[in-house]
Amino acid sequence: MFMGEFRHSLDDKGRLFIPARMRDELGPRFVITKGLDRCLFLYSGREWEGVQEKLGQLPLTSGEARAFSRFFFSGANECEPDKQGR
């Protein structure tokens, strides 16, 4: 789990810089997705598997659960940053 707040911006090519401290904790591959309140959520591969499992247990009969899962997973991307952390 990360603590603190990080402001982010995209470079001219639309790439996001991930601070070295975060990259070290996330590992060589991680998942980034839309969060709540205009935030981004980052997960290591192991954490992402746990998130998928938990959200997969939500009741399909719940419209709110389906809407949240759709929002959350539709914005998810597996990332492998370059040497500069982008």
C-alpha atoms as one frame of an Amber mdcrd trajectory, in Angstrom:
protein
   0.000   0.000   0.000   1.274   3.437  -0.887   1.018   6.365   1.448   1.052
   9.990   0.475  -0.103  11.971  -2.483   1.635  12.257  -5.812   0.745  14.790
  -8.474   1.148  13.437 -11.950   1.177  14.738 -15.471   1.622  13.232 -18.893
   4.555  13.980 -21.164   4.175  15.061 -24.804   3.690  11.423 -25.826   0.967
  10.804 -23.236   3.210   8.827 -20.865   2.963   8.946 -17.087   6.129   9.068
 -14.955   6.072   6.639 -12.015   8.405   7.672  -9.129  11.302   5.269  -8.472
  10.074   4.470  -4.961   6.755   3.303  -6.367   8.377   1.329  -9.191  10.519
  -0.529  -6.665   7.425  -1.572  -4.706   5.315  -2.387  -7.773   7.877  -4.563
  -9.501   8.604  -4.816 -13.230   4.925  -5.107 -14.216   1.901  -3.573 -12.585
  -1.677  -2.546 -13.266  -2.943   1.020 -13.294  -6.639   1.839 -13.399  -9.099
   4.649 -12.879  -9.733   5.224  -9.227 -12.296   7.274  -7.413 -12.318  11.060
  -7.116 -10.075  11.566 -10.170  -7.302   9.393  -8.726  -5.340   6.565 -10.283
  -4.939   3.220  -8.543  -1.730   1.222  -9.013  -1.404  -2.445  -8.089   1.456
  -4.911  -8.216   0.645  -8.092 -10.117  -0.015  -9.989  -6.894  -2.241  -7.259
  -5.484  -4.190  -7.071  -8.751  -4.978 -10.780  -8.586  -6.456 -10.242  -5.122
  -8.514  -7.268  -6.301  -9.883  -9.276  -9.230 -10.829 -12.103  -6.900 -12.620
  -9.824  -4.436 -14.523  -7.901  -7.092 -15.406 -11.173  -8.785 -17.282 -12.146
  -5.622 -19.664  -9.190  -5.866 -23.234 -10.235  -6.644 -24.053 -10.065 -10.349
 -27.620  -9.267  -9.368 -26.512  -5.899  -7.978 -26.620  -3.128 -10.565 -24.243
  -1.031  -8.458 -21.719  -3.874  -8.263 -21.882  -4.412 -12.024 -21.503  -0.686
 -12.715 -18.497  -0.387 -10.410 -16.811  -3.475 -11.873 -17.365  -2.134 -15.380
 -15.905   1.262 -14.429 -12.946  -0.235 -12.588 -11.913  -2.947 -15.050 -12.555
  -0.951 -18.226  -9.857   1.527 -17.208  -7.282  -1.081 -16.181  -4.026  -1.479
 -18.091  -1.056  -3.720 -17.435   2.122  -1.643 -17.576   5.808  -2.312 -17.935
   7.659   0.991 -17.498  10.701   1.935 -19.558  14.095   2.723 -17.984  12.992
   6.287 -17.219   9.919   5.067 -15.334   7.325   6.097 -17.913
